[in-house]
Amino acid sequence: MKRETAARALYRDTKSAKAAPLRIVNEVDRDGNPLLMSNAFIVQEVGSGKVLLERNATSVLPIASITKLMTAMVVLDAKLSLSEPLTITEDDTDKLKFTSSRLIVGTTMTREELIHLALMSSENRAAAALGRNYPGGIEAFIAAMNQKAASLGLVETTFHDSTGLNPHNVSSARDLARMVTAATHYPLIREFSTDDEEIVDVRGRAQTFRNTNGLVKSPDWQIGLSKTGFINEAGRCLVMQAWLADKPMVIVLLDSVGKFTRVADAQRIKRWIEGAVSHQAQLVGRVPAG
C-alpha cells in the first residue's frame, strides 16, 4: 500500500468531487516560499535553467497522462502523415483501468485529430491508436519513446505505454521539466495542448471535447504548453510552460492530493513569483539616485 504522507492525510477529503478548493490562510512558509500541497514539484526559469522552487524533484513517480507529451513528440518526430485516417479498434480500449471514452470502436479520425484530442482532453484511445499505428506497432513505439527520453537526458524516466494508464510510466519532476521544455519546440504540441475546446464529429455526432486544464482559458494566465494527468497511483499531476512576471517558466506538479490541489498550487506559485517581482521593483524604486 502506498505510504500516506502528512499532506495526503490532512487533505484526504478533498478527493471528493464535491470538495471545495483548498484554501491556505498562510500561503508562505517561514522562509518565504509558497506552501504547496503537491508532493513533488519544480519551478524553473526556461532561459537560465534556474530552479526557483523544488521538493522531491528527483523522486521517481508515476506520471499518468503527462506521458502523452512524449507520445506526441514521438509521432511528430516520425513525420507520419497527419492527414492519414486512423480507426479506433478494440485494441485501443483500456483493459487496465477500464476507463471510458467517447471515441467508440469504429471511430475514424486523422492522425492530427487524434494528437489534438490526446493532448487537449487526454483521450486515452486517441493516444493508444497513435502508438498502435506507428511503424512496427506499439512495441516499436514504446521503444522509440524510451529512446527519445534517453536522447533528452531523462535518466529517471521510463515508458511502458502511450497513454499513461500504465503506472510503470515513471519520471521525476526534474526530468519532466526538461521534457516540457523539449515539447515546447513543437508548435503543434503548444497549440493543441492549450486549446480550450474543440467540437469534433464522432461517427456523425458532434461532440465537444474540452481541455483538462481549466487554467488555459483564464485571462490571468499566459500558458504556452499544458498537460494534466491522473491515475490513482500518480495522484493529480500538472505540467505547464507559462509566462510569470514576463518570464517563461516551467511548472511541474506531481502527486497532488485532491481534485483542486494542482490548480491551487499553480495559482500560489503565480502569486508568489509575481509578488516577489513587485516587491523587488518597489525596493528598487526606493533606492536614492546618485
DAGIKA-V743216 format. One record per pair of residues at least 4 apart in sequence whose ideal C-beta (glycine too) atoms are under 7 Angstrom apart, sorted by the first residue. I is the first residue (numbers start at 1). GAP is how many residues later the second one is. D is the distance in Angstrom with one decimal. If there is no record, write none. Layout:
{{I GAP D} {I GAP D}}
This chain:
{{4 4 4.9} {4 5 5.2} {5 4 7.0} {5 34 5.8} {6 4 6.1} {7 4 6.3} {7 30 5.3} {7 32 6.4} {7 250 5.7} {8 4 6.3} {8 249 4.8} {11 11 6.4} {11 26 6.2} {11 246 4.7} {11 247 5.1} {11 250 6.8} {13 6 6.0} {14 5 4.3} {14 8 6.1} {14 243 6.5} {14 244 2.7} {14 245 6.3} {14 246 6.5} {14 247 6.6} {15 243 5.5} {15 244 6.6} {17 242 6.5} {19 239 6.2} {19 240 6.2} {21 239 4.1} {21 243 5.7} {22 15 6.3} {22 236 6.4} {22 238 5.8} {22 239 5.6} {22 242 4.8} {24 11 5.4} {26 9 6.8} {27 7 5.8} {27 8 6.0} {27 241 5.6} {27 244 7.0} {28 4 5.2} {28 5 6.1} {28 6 5.7} {28 7 6.5} {28 244 6.9} {29 4 5.3} {29 6 5.7} {33 20 6.3} {34 234 4.5} {34 235 6.0} {34 238 4.2} {36 5 5.9} {36 229 4.6} {36 232 6.3} {37 219 6.4} {37 220 5.8} {37 224 4.8} {37 228 6.0} {38 215 4.1} {38 216 6.1} {38 217 6.3} {38 218 4.3} {38 223 6.6} {38 224 6.3} {38 227 5.1} {39 17 6.3} {39 215 6.7} {39 216 4.0} {40 15 6.3} {40 16 3.9} {40 17 6.5} {40 19 5.1} {40 21 6.0} {40 133 4.9} {40 214 4.2} {40 215 5.8} {41 12 6.7} {41 13 6.6} {41 14 5.6} {41 132 5.7} {41 211 6.0} {41 212 5.0} {41 213 6.6} {42 9 6.3} {42 11 6.9} {42 12 4.4} {42 15 4.6} {42 131 4.2} {42 132 5.8} {42 135 5.2} {42 210 4.9} {43 9 4.6} {43 10 4.2} {43 206 6.1} {43 208 5.4} {43 226 5.7} {44 5 6.5} {44 6 6.8} {44 7 5.1} {44 8 6.7} {44 133 5.0} {44 205 6.7} {44 206 4.8} {45 4 6.6} {45 5 4.5} {45 7 6.7} {45 202 6.1} {45 204 6.0} {46 135 6.3} {46 195 6.8} {46 202 4.0} {46 203 6.5} {46 204 6.0} {47 201 6.8} {54 119 6.8} {57 115 6.4} {57 116 4.4} {57 117 4.5} {58 98 6.6} {58 114 5.0} {58 116 5.6} {59 113 6.0} {60 96 5.0} {60 110 5.1} {60 112 5.5} {61 109 6.1} {61 173 6.6} {61 193 5.3} {61 194 5.8} {62 105 4.5} {62 107 6.4} {62 108 5.6} {62 169 6.6} {62 171 4.5} {62 172 3.8} {63 4 6.0} {63 101 6.5} {63 106 5.7} {63 107 6.4} {63 108 4.9} {63 113 6.8} {63 166 5.9} {63 171 6.1} {63 174 6.2} {64 100 4.5} {64 165 3.2} {64 166 5.4} {64 167 4.6} {64 170 4.0} {64 173 5.6} {65 57 4.6} {65 98 7.0} {65 99 4.1} {65 162 6.8} {65 163 6.5} {65 164 3.8} {65 165 7.0} {66 98 6.5} {66 110 6.3} {66 161 5.4} {66 163 4.4} {66 171 5.5} {66 173 5.6} {67 4 6.2} {67 92 6.4} {67 95 7.0} {67 96 6.5} {67 97 3.4} {67 102 4.9} {68 4 6.3} {68 50 4.9} {68 51 6.0} {68 54 6.5} {68 59 5.2} {68 96 6.3} {68 159 6.3} {69 4 6.5} {69 110 6.3} {69 114 4.8} {69 120 6.8} {69 158 5.3} {70 4 6.2} {70 75 5.2} {70 78 6.4} {70 79 6.8} {70 89 6.4} {70 109 6.7} {71 4 6.5} {71 47 6.4} {71 56 5.2} {71 59 5.9} {71 60 6.6} {71 91 4.6} {72 4 6.2} {72 43 5.4} {72 46 6.7} {72 47 5.8} {72 117 5.2} {73 4 6.0} {73 75 6.2} {73 109 6.9} {73 110 6.0} {73 113 6.3} {74 4 6.7} {74 67 6.6} {74 70 4.9} {74 71 5.4} {74 74 5.6} {75 5 6.4} {75 40 6.3} {75 55 5.3} {76 110 5.6} {76 112 6.5} {77 71 7.0} {78 56 6.7} {80 4 6.8} {80 31 6.2} {81 30 6.5} {82 28 6.5} {82 29 5.1} {82 30 3.9} {83 27 5.3} {83 29 6.7} {84 26 6.5} {84 27 5.2} {85 23 5.1} {85 24 7.0} {85 25 5.8} {86 22 7.0} {86 23 6.5} {86 25 5.7} {86 28 6.1} {86 43 5.3} {86 47 5.1} {87 19 6.7} {87 20 7.0} {87 21 4.6} {88 4 5.1} {88 15 5.0} {88 17 5.6} {88 18 6.7} {88 19 4.5} {88 37 5.3} {88 41 5.6} {89 16 6.2} {90 15 5.6} {91 41 6.0} {92 33 4.5} {92 36 3.9} {92 37 4.8} {92 40 6.5} {93 12 6.9} {93 32 6.7} {94 4 5.8} {94 5 4.5} {94 30 5.7} {94 71 5.9} {96 69 5.2} {96 70 6.5} {97 68 5.1} {97 134 6.6} {99 25 5.9} {99 66 7.0} {101 22 6.5} {101 23 6.2} {101 24 4.5} {102 100 6.1} {102 105 5.5} {103 4 4.8} {103 20 6.1} {103 22 4.4} {103 23 6.3} {103 99 6.5} {104 99 6.7} {106 97 6.7} {107 95 5.6} {107 96 5.6} {109 4 4.0} {109 5 5.4} {111 4 6.5} {111 19 6.9} {112 4 6.4} {113 4 6.5} {113 87 6.8} {114 4 6.1} {114 12 4.1} {114 15 5.7} {114 16 5.5} {115 4 6.3} {115 15 6.7} {115 73 6.8} {115 77 6.2} {116 4 5.8} {116 76 4.6} {116 82 6.4} {117 4 5.6} {117 6 4.0} {117 9 4.4} {117 83 7.0} {117 92 5.7} {118 4 6.9} {118 5 5.4} {118 8 4.2} {118 9 4.3} {118 12 6.5} {119 70 6.4} {119 73 4.3} {119 74 4.4} {119 108 6.8} {120 72 5.6} {120 73 6.5} {120 75 4.9} {120 78 6.5} {120 89 6.4} {120 91 5.2} {121 88 4.2} {121 89 6.0} {121 90 6.5} {121 91 6.0} {122 90 5.0} {122 106 6.4} {123 4 6.8} {124 4 6.1} {124 39 4.5} {124 41 6.1} {125 4 6.2} {126 4 6.5} {127 4 6.7} {127 35 4.9} {127 36 4.4} {128 4 6.1} {128 34 6.1} {128 35 5.5} {129 4 6.0} {130 32 6.2} {131 7 4.8} {131 10 4.1} {131 31 3.3} {132 5 6.4} {132 6 5.2} {134 6 5.9} {134 7 3.9} {135 5 6.4} {136 4 2.7} {137 4 7.0} {138 4 6.3} {138 24 7.0} {139 4 6.5} {140 4 6.4} {141 4 6.5} {141 21 6.0} {142 4 6.6} {142 17 5.8} {142 18 6.4} {142 19 6.8} {143 4 6.2} {144 4 6.2} {145 4 6.5} {145 14 4.2} {146 4 6.5} {146 12 6.5} {146 13 5.5} {147 4 6.4} {148 4 6.5} {149 5 4.2} {149 8 4.5} {149 10 6.8} {152 26 5.9} {152 27 6.4} {152 30 5.3} {153 25 6.5} {154 17 6.7} {154 21 4.3} {154 24 6.2} {154 25 6.1} {156 15 5.9} {156 16 4.2} {156 19 4.9} {157 13 6.9} {157 14 4.0} {157 18 4.8} {158 10 6.9} {158 12 5.5} {159 10 5.2} {160 6 4.5} {160 8 4.5} {160 9 5.7} {161 4 6.3} {161 5 4.2} {161 8 6.5} {164 5 5.4} {164 65 5.8} {165 66 6.4} {167 64 6.2} {167 66 3.8} {167 67 6.9} {171 4 4.6} {171 5 5.2} {172 4 6.8} {173 4 6.6} {173 79 4.4} {173 81 5.6} {175 4 6.3} {176 4 6.1} {176 63 5.7} {176 76 4.7} {177 4 6.6} {177 73 4.7} {177 75 5.3} {178 4 6.5} {179 4 6.3} {180 4 6.8} {180 45 6.3} {180 59 5.1} {180 61 5.7} {180 70 5.1} {180 72 6.9} {181 69 6.0} {183 6 5.0} {183 42 5.9} {184 6 6.1} {184 40 6.1} {184 41 5.2} {184 57 5.2} {186 4 6.8} {187 4 6.2} {188 4 5.9} {189 4 5.7} {189 36 6.5} {190 4 6.5} {190 34 5.6} {190 35 5.2} {191 4 6.7} {193 32 5.3} {193 33 4.9} {193 34 5.8} {194 22 4.9} {194 29 5.4} {194 30 6.9} {194 31 6.6} {194 32 5.5} {195 16 6.2} {196 14 7.0} {196 15 5.6} {196 20 5.8} {196 21 4.5} {197 11 5.9} {197 12 6.4} {197 13 4.4} {197 14 6.6} {198 11 5.3} {199 7 5.5} {199 9 5.3} {200 7 5.4} {200 9 5.8} {201 5 6.1} {202 5 4.7} {211 5 5.0} {212 16 4.3} {213 13 4.6} {213 15 5.1} {213 25 6.6} {214 49 6.8} {215 6 5.0} {215 8 6.4} {215 48 6.3} {215 51 6.5} {216 7 5.4} {216 10 5.6} {221 21 6.1} {222 20 6.2} {222 21 4.2} {223 17 5.6} {223 19 4.7} {224 17 4.5} {224 18 6.6} {224 24 6.9} {225 15 6.5} {225 16 4.3} {226 14 5.0} {227 12 5.3} {228 9 6.6} {228 10 5.3} {229 5 6.1} {229 8 3.9} {230 4 6.6} {230 6 5.3} {230 7 6.7} {234 21 6.5} {235 20 3.8} {235 21 5.6} {235 22 6.5} {236 20 4.1} {236 25 6.2} {236 26 4.7} {237 16 6.5} {237 17 5.1} {237 19 6.9} {237 25 6.8} {238 15 4.6} {238 24 4.1} {238 28 6.4} {239 12 6.9} {239 13 5.0} {240 11 4.8} {240 26 6.9} {241 7 6.2} {241 9 5.4} {242 7 6.0} {242 9 6.4} {243 4 6.6} {243 5 5.7} {244 5 4.9} {244 26 5.7} {244 29 4.6} {244 30 6.4} {245 28 5.3} {245 29 5.1} {245 32 4.1} {251 15 6.0} {251 18 6.0} {253 9 4.8} {253 12 5.3} {253 13 6.7} {256 5 4.0} {256 6 4.0} {256 9 6.4} {257 4 5.3} {260 4 5.4} {261 4 6.0} {262 4 6.6} {263 4 6.5} {264 4 6.5} {265 4 6.4} {266 4 6.5} {267 4 6.4} {268 4 6.1} {269 4 6.3} {270 4 6.1} {271 4 5.6} {272 4 6.3} {273 4 6.5} {274 4 6.3} {275 4 6.3} {276 4 6.3} {277 4 6.4} {278 4 6.6} {279 4 6.6} {280 4 6.4} {281 4 6.3} {282 4 6.7}}
